Amino acid sequence: MIVRSELSQRLHQRFPQLNRGDIDVAVGEILSAIGQQLAKGGRVEVRGFGSFALNYRPPRLGRNPMTGERVAVPAKWTPHFKPGKDLRELVLRP
């Protein structure tokens, strides 16, 4: 797993001429833009990497695991990532 600070560190190692603070701001802006677009119901596509979209989950009846009681689960939208062709090929190499 890679966390946000490690991503910034890797970018700084690859592009040492860039200021670490500027890299942190750029990473934050990219992630924020993805989140804002999804919050508006939009879709984000990064060619070769993948796309972020929303999936609709209709209302359903669930079960409380402690009591076994049936519970109404409301409808909701959930974020979904679909990897692009290049990423799938990179990950699925034997």
C-alpha positions in Angstrom: 0.0 0.0 0.0 1.2 3.5 -0.8 0.0 6.5 1.2 -0.3 10.1 0.1 3.0 11.2 1.7 4.9 8.3 -0.1 3.4 9.4 -3.4 4.7 12.9 -2.8 8.1 11.6 -1.8 8.4 9.4 -4.9 7.5 12.4 -7.1 10.1 14.5 -5.3 12.7 11.8 -5.9 11.8 11.7 -9.6 11.6 15.4 -10.1 14.1 16.9 -7.5 13.9 20.3 -9.2 10.3 20.6 -7.9 9.7 22.0 -4.4 8.3 19.3 -2.0 5.6 21.7 -0.8 4.4 22.3 -4.4 4.3 18.6 -5.0 2.1 18.1 -1.8 -0.3 20.8 -3.0 -0.5 19.3 -6.5 -1.2 15.8 -5.2 -3.9 17.3 -2.9 -5.5 19.2 -5.7 -5.6 16.2 -8.0 -7.3 14.0 -5.3 -9.6 16.9 -4.4 -10.7 17.4 -8.0 -11.5 13.7 -8.3 -13.6 13.8 -5.1 -15.4 17.0 -6.1 -16.3 15.7 -9.5 -17.7 12.5 -8.0 -19.6 14.5 -5.4 -21.3 16.3 -8.4 -22.3 13.0 -9.8 -19.6 13.2 -12.6 -17.0 10.8 -13.8 -13.2 11.1 -13.9 -11.1 9.3 -16.5 -7.3 9.1 -16.5 -6.2 7.5 -19.8 -4.1 4.4 -19.3 -4.9 4.3 -15.5 -8.7 4.0 -15.1 -11.9 5.8 -14.4 -13.7 6.8 -11.3 -17.5 6.8 -11.3 -20.5 6.3 -9.1 -22.5 3.1 -8.7 -26.1 3.1 -7.6 -27.1 0.6 -5.0 -30.9 0.3 -4.7 -32.7 0.0 -1.4 -32.9 -3.5 0.1 -33.7 -5.5 3.1 -30.7 -6.5 5.2 -30.2 -8.4 8.4 -28.8 -7.2 11.8 -26.0 -9.9 12.4 -26.4 -9.6 16.2 -30.2 -10.1 16.4 -31.1 -11.5 13.0 -33.7 -8.7 12.8 -34.5 -7.5 9.2 -33.5 -3.9 8.6 -34.3 -1.6 5.7 -31.0 -0.5 4.0 -31.6 2.8 2.1 -30.4 3.4 -1.5 -27.0 5.0 -1.9 -24.4 6.0 -4.4 -20.9 4.5 -3.9 -17.6 5.4 -5.6 -16.3 2.8 -8.1 -12.9 2.5 -9.8 -12.5 0.7 -13.1 -8.9 0.1 -14.1 -7.8 1.0 -17.6 -6.3 -1.4 -20.1 -2.7 -0.5 -19.4 -3.2 -0.9 -15.7 -4.9 -4.3 -16.1 -2.1 -5.5 -18.3 0.5 -4.3 -15.8 -1.2 -6.0 -12.9 -2.1 -9.3 -14.7 1.4 -10.1 -15.9 2.4 -13.6 -15.0 
